[in-house]
Amino acid sequence: MNPHPIDAWHRLVHAQDSAGLDALLADEAVFVSPIVHTPQRGKALAKAYLGAALQVFLNPSFRYVREIRGASDAMLEFETTIDGTLVNGVDIVKWNEAGRIVEFKVMVRPLKAIQLIHERMAAMLAAAQRPG
């Protein structure tokens, strides 16, 4: 039996293992960012954005503070501190019958945190697109 998608997500976050995203995301996955206006559609884009987000958000202060689970979706509230700024947000996750994530939406507050995350995510995604 496959692990529950949220349990698998928690293990991935705890291990800081973005390579695990490939097995967790459905081919039709959509990532909805607090930074980018349009949803990022498809596994490759969702994986790129979630991988960058893991690098930006995950540090020793990161923790989930509340979780609400439904039959096919969940809301995970988190807190972290980045450059002295307390970041509070939620991950809203939806999965399919196979237990693969089909939608991952991130919402963040306050505005100062959004601006900081925008700068860091943009730099990481631009670096990832440059020919190596």
C-alpha angles and dihedrals in degrees: 000000000000118000118256108272092240092050088050089049092051091051091049092050093045091051092040086227111156089173087074090066091082093065094041101050125077117229089249094049118149125204117203112197131197086221106044119064098216127053113256105235128203134036096272094055094041089050093049093050095043091047091053091045091053090055093048099043104034115089132123091282095057115112140152109238101182138016133192117187129194132178094276106004143043142193118218118189115205142184130199137156120233120183090341094309118121108227119200121184150136135242112211109198130187125185137188130237090273090059094249120136112251098173132024117181123183123198121185139186150226111042092238089058092050091052092049093048091047091056094048097043093047091052093048095046092047091050091050091054095051115100107255 
